[in-house]
């Protein structure tokens, strides 16, 4: 895929991925909290089902991250590049791990997905894209060429979410919801910014009339 196409597709991918990020959290909350008893013994409560939602979501976010980075790569240095690759590695690991969990969960059992696969797909992947988002986001904020509020949301959201999990606040739903919403809206906003830039650069310039 060419650089131009990656940037062009990165905008819609980031927007959709950001919104699905929020919807995936809503699905997790409904399945494991609100309707926990109803879904405990059926397919909707299985590990594989949730990853049928968030695996394509992380693929969209990965494409969005590529689009954002390539649109700004000429303005950014090595530190930003390292942050981008960490972010992409985290999203990519979430995709690969999610696909593995789906296959193992459907072919073997739900319990078989809760060992090494679960560690790779969740804490390890989250750690990678959180560190990457922090480094990449700070670099984008310093340049200021994309909307700073959007960049700030996409940077702070993952850090806040990881911090909540690290201190054991896994059921602090209000702050978790805030962190998830910030992340999702941040990426969606960055995607919109990419689309806006493309529209501006794609406007044909008026040519002087030939006398």
TIDREN-818980 format. One record per atom (N, C-alpha, C, O): residue in one letter; x negated, y negated, z. Coordinates in steps of 0.1 Angstrom, whole numbers, plus 5000, padded with zeros to 4 digits. Example, Ala and Ser with C-alpha at 12.3 -4.5 7.8 and 13.67 -1.06 7.14 Angstrom:
a486850575078a487750455078a486850335078a485850335085s487250225071s486350115071s487150005079s486649895080
END
This chain:
x499250125000x500050005000x499149885000x498249875008x499449784991x498649664990x498949575002x499949585009x498049475004x498149385015x499449305014x500149285024x499849265002x501049185000x502249265004x503149215010x502349395000x503449475003x503549505018x504649505023x502349525024x502349555038x502949435046x503749455056x502549315042x503149195049x504549175046x505349145055x504949205033x506349185029x507249285037x508349245041x506849415038x507649505046x507449495061x508349545068x506349435065x506149425079x507149335086x507449355098x507649235079x508649145086x509949215089x510349215101x510549275079x511849345083x511549465092x512449495101x510449535091x510149645100x510049595115x510549655124x509349485117x509149425130x510549385136x510749405148x511349325128x512649285132x513549405136x514049405147x513549505128x514449615131x513849695142x514549745151x512449715142x511849785153x512049715167x512249785177x512049585167x512249515179x513649535185x513849555197x514649525176x516049545180x516249685185x516949715195x515749785177x515849925181x515149955194x515650035202x514049885197x513349895210x514349865222x514349945232x515149765220x516149735231x517249835231x517649875242x517749875219x518749975219x518350105224x519150185231x517050145222x516550275228x516550275243x516950375249x516250155249x516350145263x517750155268x518050225278x518650095261x520050105265x520550255264x521250305273x520050325254x520450465253x519850545264x520550635270x518650525268x518050595279x518750565292x519050655300x519150445294x519850405306x521250475307x521650525317x521950475296x523250535295x523150685298x523950745305x522150755291x522050895292x521550945306x522051035311x520550875311x519850925323x520350865336x520050905347x521150755335x521650685347x523250685347x523850745356x523850625337x525250605338x526050735336x526950775343x525550815326x526250945322x525351065325x525351155317x524551055335x523551155338x524251295340x523751395335x525251305347x525951425350x526551485337x526551605335x527151405329x527751455316x526751495306x527051595298x525551435306x524551475295x523551575300x522651615292x523551605313x522551695319x522451825312x521351885310x523551885308x523552025302x523752025287x524052135282x523751915281x523951915266x522851855258x521851805264x522951855245x521851805237x521451665239x520251625238x522451575242x522151435244x521251405256x520651305256x521151495265x520351475277x518951535275x518151525284x518651595263x517351655261x516351555257x516651455251x515051595260x513951505257x513851475242x513551365238x514151575234x514051565220x514951465214x514651395205x516151455220x517151355215x516651215216x516851135206x516151175227x515651035229x514551005219x514550895214x513751105216x512651075207x513151075192x512351025183x514251125190x514851095176x515250955174x515350905163x515350875185x515650735184x514350655184x514150565176x513450685194x512250595195x511150635186x510150555184x511150755180x510050785170x510150695158x509050635154x511250685151x511350585140x511150445145x510650365137x511550415157x511350285162x509850245163x509450135159x509050335168x507650305169x506950305155x505950235153x507450385146x506950375132x507250235126x506450175119x508450185129x508750045124x507849945131x507449845124x507649955144x506749865151x505349865146x504649765145x504849995142x503550005137x503449935124x502449855121x504449945115x504449875102x504549725104x503849645097x505349685114x505449545118x504049485123x503749375119x503349565131x502049515136x501049505125x500249405125x501149595115x500249585103x500549455096x499649385092x501849425094x502249305086x501749185093x501249085087x501949175107x501549065114x500049045114x499548925111x499349145115x497849135115x497349095102x496548995101x497849155091x497349125078x497648975074x496948915067x498848925079x499248795075x498348685082x498248575078x497648735093x496748645101x495348675100x494448615107x494948785093x493648845095x492448745091x491448755097x492748655082x491648565077x491448455088x490348395088x492348445098x492148345108x491648405121x491348335131x491648535122x491348605134x489948675134x489348705123x489348695146x488048755147x488048895151x489048965150x486948945156x486749085160x487549125172x488149235172x487749035181x488549075193x489949095190x490549195194x490549015181x491849025177x492049155169x493049225170x491049185161x491049315153x491049435162x491849535160x490249425173x490249535183x491649555189x492049665191x492249445193x493549445199x494549505190x495449585194x494549465177x495449515167x495249675166x496249745166x494049725165x493849865164x494249945176x494750055175x494149885188x494649945200x496149955200x496750055203x496749845195x498249845194x498749945184x499650025187x498049945173x498450045162x498250185167x499050275164x497150215174x496950345180x497950385189x498450505189x498450295198x499450325207x500850355200x501450455204x501150275191x502450305183x502250435175x503250515175x501150455169x500950575161x501050695170x501550805166x500350695182x500450805191x501850835195x502250955197x502650735197x504050745201x504850815190x505650895193x504450785178x505150855166x504750995165x505651085164x503451025166x503051165165x503551245177x504051355175x503351195189x503851265201x505351285200x505851385204x506051185196x507551195195x507951305185x508951375188x507351305174x507651415164x507351555170x508151645168x506251565177x505851695183x506851735193x507251845194x507351635201x508351665212x509651715205x510351805210x510051645194x511251685187x511151825182x512051915184x510051865176x509851995170x509852095181x510552205181x509052075191x508852175202x510152185210x510652295214x510852075212x512152075220x513152155213x513952225219x513252135199x514252205192x513952355189x514752445189x512652385187x512152515184x511952605196x512052725195x511452545207x511052625219x512052595230x513052675232x511852485238x512752455248x512452315253x511352255250x513352255260x513152115265x512052115275x511252015276x511952215283x510852225294x509452225288x508552175294x509352285276x508052285269x507552155265x506352145262x508352055265x507951915261x507451835272x507051715270x507551885284x507251795296x505851805302x505551755312x504951875295x503551885299x502651785293x502851665294x501651835286x500651745279x501351655269x500951545268x502251705261x502951625251x503551505257x503551395252x504151515269x504851405276x503851305280x504051185279x502651345285x501651255290x501051175278x500851055279x500851245267x500251175255x501251075249x500850965245x502451115248x503451035242x503950915250x504250815245x503850925263x504350815272x503250735278x502950635273x502650785289x501650695296x500450655288x500050545288x499850755280x498650725273x498950625261x498250525259x500050655254x500450575242x500750435247x500450335241x501550425258x501950295264x500750215269x500750095267x499750285275x498550215279x497850155267x497350035268x497750225256x497050175245x497750055238x497049955236x499050065236x499649955229x499949835239x500149725234x499849865252x499949745261x498649665262x498649545261x497549735263x496249675262x496049605249x495549485248x496449675238x496349615225x497149485223x496749385218x498449495228x499349385227x498749265235x498949145230x498149285246x497549185254x496449115247x496348985246x495549195242x494349135235x494749065222x494348955219x495549135214x496049085201x496948965203x496748865196x497748965213x498748855216x497948735220x498348625216x496948745229x496248625233x495448565221x495448445220x494948645213x494248595201x495248515192x494948405187x496448565190x497448505182x497848375188x498148275182x498048375202x498448255209x497348145207x497748025206x496148185208x495048085206x495048015192x494747895191x495348095182x495448035169x496647955167x496647855160x497748005172x499047925172x499647915158x500447825156x499348005149x499947995136x501248065134x502048045125x501548155144x502948215145x503648155157x502948095166x504948165157x505648105169x505148145182x505148265185x504748055191x504148095203x505048165213x504648255220x506348125213x507248195222x507448335218x507548425227x507448365205x507648505200x506348585204x506548695209x505248525202x503948595205x503848625220x503448725224x504248525228x504248535243x505148645247x504748725256x506348655242x507248765246x506748905242x506748995250x506148915230x505649045226x504349085233x503949195234x503648985239x502449005247x502749045262x502249135267x503648965268x503948975282x504849095285x504749165295x505749125276x506749225278x506149365281x506449425291x505249415272x504649545275x503749545288x503749645295x503049435291x502249425303x503149435315x502849505325x504249365315x505149365327x505749505328x505949555340x506149565317x506749705318x505749805324x506149885333x504549805319x503449895324x503249865339x503049955347x503149735343x502949705357x504049755366x503749805377x505249745361x506449795369x506249945371x506549995382x505950015361x505750165362x504550195370x504650295378x503550125369x502250145377x502450135392x501850215400x503350045396x503550035411x504750115416x505250095427x505350195407x506350285411x507750235410x508750285416x507950115404x509350065403x510050115390x510550035382x510050245389x510650305377x512250285376x512850305366x512850255388x514250235388x514650095391x515850065395x513750005389x514049865391x514649815378x513949755369x515849845375x516449825362x516549685357x516349655345x516749585366x516849445362x515449395356x515449345345x514349405363x513049365357x512649445345x512049395336x512949575346x512649665334x513449615322x512849605311x514649585324x515449535313x514949405307x514849385295x514449315316x513849195312x512649215304x512349155293x511749305308x510549335301x510749395287x510149365277x511749495287x512049555274x512649455265x512349455253x513549375269x514249275261x513149175256x513249135244x512249135264x511249045260x510349105249x510049035239x509949225250x509149295240x509949305227x509449275216x511149355228x511949375215x512249245208x512049235196x512649135216x512849005209x511648945204x511648885194x510448965211x509248915206x508848975192x508448895183x508949105191x508649165178x509649125167x509249105156x510849115171x511949075161x511648935156x511848905145x511248845166x511048705162x509748695154x509748625144x508748775157x507548775148x507848825134x507348765124x508748925133x509148975120x509848865112x509648845100x510748795119x511448685113x510548575108x510648515098x509448545116x508448445113x507748485100x507448405091x507448615098x506748665086x507748645074x507248595064x508948675076x509948655065x510048505061x510148475049x510048415071x510148275068x508948225061x509048145052x507748275065x506548235058x506548275043x506148205034x507048395041x507148445027x508048365019x507848335007x509148325025x510148245017x509548105014x509748055003x508848055023x508147925020x507147935009x507047845000x506348035010x505248055000x505848094987x505148074976x507048144987x507648194974x508448094967x508948124956x508547974973x509347864966x508647814954x507547764956x509147814942x508447764931x508247614931x509147544936x507047574928x506747424928x507247364915x507247414904x507747234917x508247164905x507147124897x506147074902x507247134884x506147094875x506546964868x507746934866x505546884866x505846754859x506346774845x505946864838x507246684842x507946694828x506846664818x506046574819x506946734806x506046704795x506546584788x507646584783x505646484786x506046364779x506046384764x506346294756
END
